[in-house]
Amino acid sequence: MIISVIKDPLLIPRLYSVYGTEKFLYFLELYAPTAFTAFLDPLVLPSLAWPLASFLTSDVIYYNPFFQYSSFSIPFIVMASLMAISKMPIEQQRRLMALILISTLVVLLGVSPIIHFQYQLTKADYEVWNVLRLIPGNATVLVQNNLYPPFSNDINAYTQWYPC
């Protein structure tokens, strides 16, 4: 990626514009729960590393709140917000806490997988569950990463990622 950007610097704006709305919403979903207070403290800078890097891809999983990649930024966002709020007067802190509570609830309602769960079990899902019952309890299993979750409770189950 770095070599591509060095060879063609205009690649950066093109990559940022691919799925621009989704990338903007992801940015909002990361920082809105703390009412953007993280930007009041310099500790926010490390939290920007992942979103800025993930926006250079067109692969939606890297800037989607339903995947684990947000965990790179969230600790920095929370700490920067706490540091920024701790430097404010008490009366301003109280008002900000109400705003943070409201913004957190709004974002939670917008992105919660419990509310927006739309997965339909397919024939392949039932086949995986049937195969799971056929495997002896002491057997070692190597499965592809998209089939791993049903096997994940087995200490002898392993996954291997194969590039497409």
C-alpha positions, -999 to 999 in steps of 0.1 A, spaced: 0 0 0 28 24 9 46 18 -24 14 23 -43 7 56 -25 43 68 -31 40 59 -68 6 76 -72 -2 102 -44 -36 108 -60 -45 73 -50 -52 86 -14 -82 108 -23 -96 81 -46 -94 55 -19 -110 78 7 -139 85 -17 -147 48 -22 -176 40 1 -172 75 15 -206 75 32 -199 42 51 -164 55 61 -179 88 74 -206 68 94 -179 46 108 -160 77 120 -191 90 136 -198 56 152 -164 56 167 -163 92 181 -200 101 187 -205 80 218 -181 102 237 -196 134 221 -163 139 202 -147 150 235 -117 129 226 -107 157 202 -101 180 231 -70 160 242 -38 151 223 -43 115 233 -68 113 204 -39 112 179 -32 74 184 -70 67 180 -69 83 145 -43 58 132 -67 30 125 -96 49 109 -72 68 87 -54 36 76 -86 16 72 -101 42 50 -74 34 24 -91 1 16 -123 -7 -2 -129 -38 21 -159 -29 42 -150 -51 71 -121 -27 81 -145 3 87 -175 -15 100 -186 -14 136 -197 -50 135 -161 -63 133 -133 -62 158 -111 -37 141 -125 -8 160 -109 -21 191 -76 -6 179 -90 29 185 -116 26 212 -92 26 242 -75 58 230 -109 74 223 -122 67 258 -89 77 275 -87 110 255 -123 117 264 -117 111 301 -86 132 301 -104 161 283 -134 159 306 -112 158 337 -98 192 328 -132 209 327 -151 226 355 -176 204 374 -207 221 361 -195 217 325 -187 180 332 -223 174 343 -237 188 312 -213 169 291 -221 136 308 -258 141 299 -247 148 263 -224 117 263 -252 95 276 -276 106 250 -251 103 221 -241 69 233 -277 57 233 -283 71 199 -252 54 184 -261 21 203 -296 21 188 -281 28 154 -255 1 153 -265 -26 178 -264 -60 162 -292 -71 186 -315 -45 170 -303 -49 134 -298 -87 134 -308 -99 100 -289 -132 95 -310 -160 80 -298 -196 86 -290 -213 53 -288 -249 42 -250 -247 45 -254 -236 82 -275 -266 90 -250 -289 72 -221 -275 93 -241 -281 125 -248 -317 113 -211 -323 106 -202 -309 140 -222 -337 156 -203 -364 137 -169 -354 150 -157 -374 179 -151 -354 211 -113 -360 212 -106 -353 175 -85 -325 162 -103 -303 137 -89 -278 112 -115 -257 96 -115 -226 73 -120 -194 92 -156 -187 81 -166 -221 95 -147 -218 127 -173 -203 151 -194 -234 156 -161 -253 164 -146 -226 186 -156 -242 220 -135 -273 211 -100 -270 225 -88 -292 196 -103 -270 169 -80 -248 148 -85 -224 119 -63 -216 90 -67 -185 69 -62 -189 32 -59 -158 10 -84 -156 -18 
